[in-house]
C-alpha cells in the first residue's frame, strides 16, 4: 500500500506529465535500448520511429499518476496492454529494467524539478503499478499455457491466397502436428521473423481472419507500400514476396480483448475500414456457424473495389444468416453503383432510425481517424459508449484525442 504522502506527490506530478510525458518517454526508450539492445527483439521498431509507442506510454503513465489511489479504474486498460505484452512474450523480469530507466528519464528530463522526494515517490508508485501488470500477465501466461502453447511456436504455411490487390491470406498449421486451440473471434497473434540482414527479430501482430474451430489459423496481411515501405512494409512485403507454401513462421498463441460477445443474439454491427476488415470476418464467420439467427449489419469502407478484400466471402456468409445485410463504401467507384455500394465515406445517418436501439452492439476496426469518425457518428445518434467496441492496430491510444484527417 502506498502512503498518502506518496499518493499526493505522484498525483501532483500529473500536470507535468500531461505537458512533458512524450518527451520523458522518448528519452526513456532511447536510454533503455542503448543499455539493453536485446529488448529491440521485442519492440516494434516502426512504432518507435513513428512515436506511437512513446505516446502510448506517456498516456499510460499520466493515467497512472491521475488514478494512483484507485488503480482499479485502469484495469480494463491494463488488461488490454497485458494481452499485447503476453503476445509479445514480455515477462516480469523486464519490469525492473523499465522502472530503472523510467525514473532516470523523469529525473533527467525534469532536472531540478524532479526532487529526490518526487523520484522516491515515483519509485514506490512504479513498484505498485508494475505489480498490477505482472499479476494480470502471469495469470494470462498460465491460462495460455494450459489451453494453447507457451512462447513462440513454429507454424507451416499450407495455403496462400490473394484476397485483393493488397491483402493476402496465409493459412497456418502447427509444424508439430498439434491441433489448433479454441480462440475468440477478433483475437490476434504475433508473428516473429528472423530476416536476413536485420540485426534484431521482427514482431508484428495480425488479427485472425477466420472463425475458430478450424484445423488452421488464418492471418490476412496488407502489403504496405509507398513512403512506409522501408520501415512499416518490411515484414508485410517479406510475407507477400518471400514466404510460400511449406515455409514456416513463429507465432504466439491468440490474444486480445476485442472479441465478439457470443452470450446473446442481439443485433450486431460490424464496421471496418481497410485491413480492419480482418477481425470482422472472423466474427461474421463465427456468427454464421453458431448464431445464424442473429441480425448482422456488415459495413465496410475501402479505397476502391480493387483493394476490397473478402467481398465474395462476406456476401456468401451473410446469405447463410436469416437476417444479414451488407453495405460497402468506396472512395473511388470504377463500376456502376449497386444497391449496397456507395461512393464516399460511411454515413451512419442512413441507419439513424434503428441504430440507437439499446440492444445493438457495435464493433469497429480500422485506421484511427476512421474509428474516431465512426464513434463520433454513433454517439451523435444516441449510441451509448458501453455499446461500442473498437480495436486499434498498434500501441493503444486515446481515440478521443485523435484528430480526423
N, C-alpha and C positions, 0 to 999 in steps of 0.2 A: 504494500500500500504506500502510496506517495503521501508525504506530509502536505498540509495545507500551504505551507510556505513554498514548497516546490511547485505545487499546482499554481499558485498565484504568480510565481516568477515565469513559468512556462507560458501561461495564458497572457501575461503582459508582453511577451515577445511576438505574439500573433500579428500585430500590425507591421512589425519589421519584416516578418516572414512573408506577409502578403506583398510587401513592396520589393523585397530583395530575394525572395525564395528561389527564383530561377537562377540568379547569379550564384547563390550558395550551392545549389545542386549541380550546376555546371562545373564549378570549382571542385566539388566533391568527386564527381565521376572522373575528372581528369587526374586528380591526385591518386585516387584509388586504383585506376588502371595502370598508372605509372608504377605503383608499388606492387600491384598484383595483376600483371597482364594475363595470367591464366583465366581470370574472370571474363575475359573477352570471348572465351569459348561458350559462354552462357548468354551474354547480352547481344541483342540485335544491333549491329553497327549502324544500320540505316536509321533506326530510331534515335541513336545517339547523335549522329551527324545532323539530323533534321531538328534536333532539340525536343523531340516528343517525350523521350524518357525523362529529361530534365524537368520539363513542365509537369509531367505526371507526378514525379516525386515531390516537386515543390508543392503541388496541390495536396498531396498526402500529408506532408509534414505540417502544412498550415492547418489542415483539418484536425490533425492530432493535437496541435497546440490549442486549438479552439475548444476541443472536446476532451482535453486530458483528464477532466474529472468525471467524464461519462463516456468512456471508450466504447461502451455497448452500442452507442449511436452509430459508430463506424463499422460495426460488424458486417453489414451487407457489403460494404466496400472492401473490407478486409478479406472476406470470402472470395470476392471476385479476383482480387490481386493474388490471393493464395492459390487459386486454380491455375493462374498463369505461372506462378512460381513452381508449383508441383509439376506442371507440364514441362518446364524448363530444367527441372531437377535442381532447383535451388534448395540448399539444405541448411540446417540450423547452424552449422559451423561457419556459414557465410555471414551471419548476423553480427558477430563481434567485429569483423572487418569493416562492415558497413558503418557500425556505430563509431568506430575509431575515426574514420575519415569524414563522417558527417559532423562530428564535434570539431574536428580540425577545420573543416570548411566554414562552420559558423564562426569559429574564433578568428580565422584568418581574413574572412571577408568583412566581418563587422568590426574587426580591430578592437580599439579600446572600449567600444560599446558592449563587447562581449566580455563582461566582467567574470572573474573566477566564480562568482556566485551563480551567474547565468549558465556557465558551462557545466558546473556541478549539477545544477537542477536539470539541465537537458540530458546529462549523462544518466541520471536516475530515471528520468522520464523515458528515455530511449530503451532502457532495460525493460521497463514495463510494456511499452509498445511492441518491442521485438518479441517478447514472450507471448503476446496475443497472437502474432503471426505464426510463431513457431508451433504453438499448441494447435492452431487450426490446420496448419500444413502437415504436422505429424499425423494427425487423425486422417487426413486425406491420403497420405502415403500408405498408412496401414490398410485403409479400405481398398485402395487401388491394388495393393499387393495381393490382397485376398481375392479380388474379383477379376483382376486383369494381369498386369505384369509390372515389375519394378524397373525403373530407369528406362533406358533405350533398348529397343528390340529390333532385330532385322526383319524387314518385310520385302517380299519379292513382288515386282510389278508383273501382273498376269494379264493385264489388258490396258491399252492406252487408246483413248477415244477423243477425237476433236469435237467439242460442243459448240464452238463458234469460231470466228476468225481469231479470237484472242484467248479463249479458255479451252483447256484440255483436261480431261479426267484421267486419273490414274487409279486402277483397281489393284488393291494390295492384299496379299495373303501372307500370313506368318511363315517365315522361312523354315521354322522348325515344325511346321505342320499342325500346330495347335489351333483350336477353334477361336473364332472372334468373340470376345466377351460382349455382353449387352452394354450399350451406351445410350444416352438420352439424345433424342433428336435436337440438333442445334449445337452440339458439342464440337470441339476441335481437337486436333492432335498437333504435336510439334514434330516437324521433320528436321533431322540433323544430317548435314552433309560435310564430308571431308574432301574438299575440292582441291585439285592440283593448282599450285600457285598461290593458294590462300594460306596465310600464317595460322589462322585460327579456324575452329569449326564454325559452321554457319547454321543458325537455327531460324526456322520460320514456322509460324503457326497457321494451319489451314483448317477451315471448317470441314466436317464430314458432310458429304453431299447426298447421301442416301440413307434410307431408314435403317435402323438396327435390325439384327436378326438374320443378316446375310452371312455368307461364308467369306466375305471380303470387306475391306474398308475402302471407301471411295473418297478421294480428295479431288477437287477441281480447281486448277491453278490458272490465274490470269497472267498472261505474258506482259510484263512491264516493259515499256519502251520509251523512246524519246529522251528527255533530259535526265530521267531517272535510271536509264539503262545501266550505267556503270555501277551504281550502288544498289538501288532498290530492285533492279531487274536481274542481278547476278544469279540468284537462286532460281527464279521463275524461268529465265531463259535456259539455264542449265537443265532444268527438268524437261522443258519443251524440246530442246535440241539434242541433248546428250543421253538422256535416260530412255530406255526402251524395255519392251517385254523381256523378262529374265533378269534384269538388273535389280539391285537391292538398295533400299534406303533404310535409315533408322527412324523409328517412331517411339514417342512416349504414349502411354495409354490415354484415351479420350478424357478431356477435361472441359470445364466451363459451366457457368450457371445460367447462360442464356439458353434455356431449354423449354420445350413445349410442355405445357400443363395438360396432361392426359387424364386428369382426375374428373373432368366434366366434359360435356359435349356442347358447351356454349359456342355461339358463333365466333369464328376467329378470322382476323385479317392478317395476311402475310404480305408485308410491304417491303420491297427491296429496290436497291439501285446498283447497277453494275454487277460486280462479282459478289455483292452482298446477297445474291440470289441463292448461294450455295447452302447455307443452313436452312433456308426456307424450303428448298426442295426436299431436304431430309425430313422436315416437319410435315410437309404435304404428303410425302410417300408414306410416312408412318400413320397419318390420319386415315389415308385411303385403305390401309391394311387393317387397322384396328377400330376406327371410328367412322365408317363410311356414311353414317347419317349426320355427321357433324357439319354444319354450314361453314364453308370456307370461301373467302374472297381473296384471290391472289392478284396483287397489284405490283407490277414491275416496271422500272424505268431503265432505258438503255440509250446509248447514243444513236444506234440505228439497228435495223433488223440483222445486219451482218455480224454484229458483236453480241447479239442477244442469245445467251446460252439456255438450253433446256426448254425451248419453246414447245417442241413436239412432246417431250416427256411430261411437261406440266399439263398440256392440253389433254393428253391421254389419261393422266392420273385424275384430273378433275372430272373427266367423264365417268369415272368409277364411283363418284360421290353422288348422293341423292340431291345435294344442294351445293354444287361447286360452280364458281364463275371466275373469270379472269379478265384483267384489263392491262394493256401494255401501252406505255408512253415512250415515244422516240423523239430525240432532239431533231433528227433528220428522217423524214419519211420518203423513201425512194420507190414506193409502190402505192397502189390505191389504198386509201384508208378502209379498214374493215370496221365492223360494228364494235369490236372490242379493242381496236388500236387507235391511239390518238397521237397527235403531234404536240410537242411541248412538254412542260413539266406536269407532274401529277397534281391534280386539283381535287382534293378530298371533299370539296363542296358538292361534288356530284353525288355523294352519299350522305349529305347532311341530315336527311330525314330519318336515317336509320343508324347512323354511326355512333350517336351518343347513348344508345341503349346500354344500361349499366351492366348487362350480362356479356357484352362484347369484350374480346381480348385482342390486343394489337401487338404484333411483333415486327420490329423494324431493323433492317441491316443495310449498310451501305456507307458511302463516304460521310464524314462528319457533317458537312454543310447540308447534305441531303437529309440526314436523320434529324438534324435540328429543325429543318423546314417542315418535315412530316410531323414531328412532335408539336411544333407551334400550331400547325393546322388542326391537329387533333384536339389540342387544348382549347383552341378558339371555337371549336364545335361542341365543347362541353364534355370532352372525354377526361376522366379523372387520371391523375398521374399513376395511380395504382394499376390501371388497366393497360399501361404502355410498358413494353419490354423492348430493349434495344441492345445491339451488340456492336461494339466499336473494334475494328481491326487495329491492333497495336496497343500501346500503353493507354490506360484509362484516362480520359479527360472529362472535363465538365462541359457537357454539351450546352448548358445554359449560357456559357461564356463564349461559345463558338460562333463566329460571325458567318452569316450567309455569304455565299460567293456566287 
